[in-house]
Amino acid sequence: AVRAPGDPVAVAAAKANASRAAGAVAAIAHQVHGALGATGEHVLRTVTTRLWSWRDEYGNETEWADALGASAAAAPDPWAFITGP
């Protein structure tokens, strides 16, 4: 089911997944570049720092996933909560 823009469940799921992906993207980028991005002279360091910063703004992926799980568990019909209206 497609949720309406701004739906709290959709927002929480998007934040959790985007934050998780940001961590994976940063790790893979550093592996591809042989950890060159850890040095101050490579632009990857700046990009990675911003990814990590954005990942933690307004709560990290664990916090959002926990909130989604708690909301689903507390719902009268967890399946309907997960699959949407």
Contacts in CASP RR format, 6 or more apart in sequence:
PFRMAT RR
TARGET T0000
AUTHOR 0000-0000-0000
METHOD contacts of the structure
MODEL  1
AVRAPGDPVAVAAAKANASRAAGAVAAIAHQVHGALGATGEHVLRTVTTR
LWSWRDEYGNETEWADALGASAAAAPDPWAFITGP
1 83 0 8 1.000
1 84 0 8 1.000
1 85 0 8 1.000
3 9 0 8 1.000
3 10 0 8 1.000
3 84 0 8 1.000
3 85 0 8 1.000
4 10 0 8 1.000
9 68 0 8 1.000
9 71 0 8 1.000
9 81 0 8 1.000
9 84 0 8 1.000
12 64 0 8 1.000
12 67 0 8 1.000
12 68 0 8 1.000
12 71 0 8 1.000
13 64 0 8 1.000
13 68 0 8 1.000
15 58 0 8 1.000
15 59 0 8 1.000
15 61 0 8 1.000
15 64 0 8 1.000
16 61 0 8 1.000
16 64 0 8 1.000
16 65 0 8 1.000
16 68 0 8 1.000
17 61 0 8 1.000
18 55 0 8 1.000
19 55 0 8 1.000
19 56 0 8 1.000
19 59 0 8 1.000
19 60 0 8 1.000
19 61 0 8 1.000
19 64 0 8 1.000
20 61 0 8 1.000
22 51 0 8 1.000
22 52 0 8 1.000
22 54 0 8 1.000
22 55 0 8 1.000
23 51 0 8 1.000
23 52 0 8 1.000
23 55 0 8 1.000
25 51 0 8 1.000
26 48 0 8 1.000
26 51 0 8 1.000
26 52 0 8 1.000
29 37 0 8 1.000
29 44 0 8 1.000
29 47 0 8 1.000
29 48 0 8 1.000
30 36 0 8 1.000
30 37 0 8 1.000
30 38 0 8 1.000
30 44 0 8 1.000
30 48 0 8 1.000
33 42 0 8 1.000
33 44 0 8 1.000
36 42 0 8 1.000
36 44 0 8 1.000
37 43 0 8 1.000
37 44 0 8 1.000
37 45 0 8 1.000
37 48 0 8 1.000
38 45 0 8 1.000
39 45 0 8 1.000
55 61 0 8 1.000
71 81 0 8 1.000
72 78 0 8 1.000
72 81 0 8 1.000
72 82 0 8 1.000
75 81 0 8 1.000
END
